[in-house]
Amino acid sequence: MAYQVEYATEQDASELGIINNDSFRERALLPVIFPKSSEPSLRAYKAIHVPKHLADPKTHVLKVTDPASGTIVGYGRWYIPTELGIEPHVPELSEQGQVYAKDPVAFAPQPMNMRVFTAFKAMLEEGRKRHTTERDMMLDILATLPSHQGRGVGSAILRWGCEKADALQVRIYLEATPEGYPLYVKYGWKAVENVDFDMNELGAHGVDDFVFMIRDPKPA
Ligand SMILES: CC(C)(COP(=O)(O)OP(=O)(O)OC[C@H]1O[C@@H](n2cnc3c(N)ncnc32)[C@H](O)[C@@H]1OP(=O)(O)O)[C@@H](O)C(=O)NCCC(=O)NCCS
């Protein structure tokens, strides 16, 4: 099926929160950062983060809706430097959305393991510093509802960004999970670094592995 990719809106936040939580729930990180939180509270917290991304002119939040049910089944966030000339898509936010956008972490369920959270953010940030330049695009997140995986939803969102990157002749950087890795290889990404995020060194338990990857544009 050829899925249509559209910009997400503030009204989509709760559906995106569900997809984010449910597609990443097998990873070690989430239960370490939020050891006592219920699934509904984590889904709601993920939804609270959406307005911040919508408000950022460099971030393009895209969704794919299942035409049969009308529900959103996948989404992605592309980071595109403003100077590349792609028109920003910044919807006006509700008052509540503006509050959430300012500081979503203030609404985090408790307890929250700030040590692991901060180390995780730093690990991503340092990788981006090592591997990216100011002109690189990034795929910040890609997630498909588990019930809809393997049907081309993720590919549709990848094609949206790859077409832009090829037209602009820029690279795309991302941090792949083992689940996403084969798909990224298929679309032209190459591994540049393997990182095991070891939470045992941070007083917690578990390791989440990532592959940092870069896709060069197809020759014009
Ligand atoms: C990684 C992820 C986003 C992929 O999304 P997806 O919607 O399942 O991706 P696609 O359906 O486009 O592609 C996945 C596979 O299904 C295949 N596929 C695509 N269309 C298909 C169809 N119509 N019928 C059957 N299979 C299909 C693809 O070829 C691909 O398989 P292959 O790589 O072995 O060739 C999804 O698995 C996910 O959300 N995982 C958890 C979160 C995560 O790890 N995200 C990545 C962060 S970097």
The ligand as a Gaussian input file, in Angstrom:
#p B3LYP/6-31G(d) Opt

LIG

0 1
 C       12.001000       0.482000      12.535000
 C       10.530000       0.712000      12.233000
 C       10.213000       2.182000      12.350000
 C       10.253000       0.227000      10.804000
 O        8.933000       0.626000      10.477000
 P        7.993000      -0.246000       9.510000
 O        6.776000       0.545000       9.271000
 O        7.841000      -1.605000      10.058000
 O        8.916000      -0.252000       8.206000
 P        8.539000      -0.853000       6.774000
 O        7.288000      -1.627000       6.840000
 O        8.623000       0.251000       5.803000
 O        9.744000      -1.803000       6.529000
 C       10.021000      -2.866000       7.434000
 C       10.121000      -4.131000       6.664000
 O        8.875000      -4.492000       6.108000
 C        9.012000      -4.712000       4.710000
 N        7.812000      -4.246000       4.025000
 C        7.586000      -3.034000       3.535000
 N        6.372000      -2.977000       2.931000
 C        5.834000      -4.180000       3.089000
 C        4.596000      -4.757000       2.710000
 N        3.669000      -4.091000       1.994000
 N        4.347000      -6.037000       3.073000
 C        5.280000      -6.729000       3.767000
 N        6.456000      -6.234000       4.141000
 C        6.742000      -4.990000       3.804000
 C       10.199000      -3.892000       4.330000
 O       10.764000      -4.364000       3.127000
 C       11.066000      -4.088000       5.505000
 O       11.633000      -5.353000       5.515000
 P       13.121000      -5.611000       5.114000
 O       13.936000      -4.493000       5.727000
 O       13.430000      -6.931000       5.698000
 O       13.139000      -5.574000       3.645000
 C        9.632000      -0.117000      13.188000
 O       10.068000      -1.426000      13.207000
 C        9.609000       0.425000      14.623000
 O        8.857000       1.322000      14.946000
 N       10.436000      -0.182000      15.488000
 C       10.483000       0.197000      16.914000
 C       11.040000       1.580000      17.115000
 C       12.398000       1.722000      16.486000
 O       13.316000       0.963000      16.779000
 N       12.535000       2.713000      15.601000
 C       13.772000       3.021000      14.914000
 C       14.503000       4.041000      15.675000
 S       16.035000       4.419000      14.897000

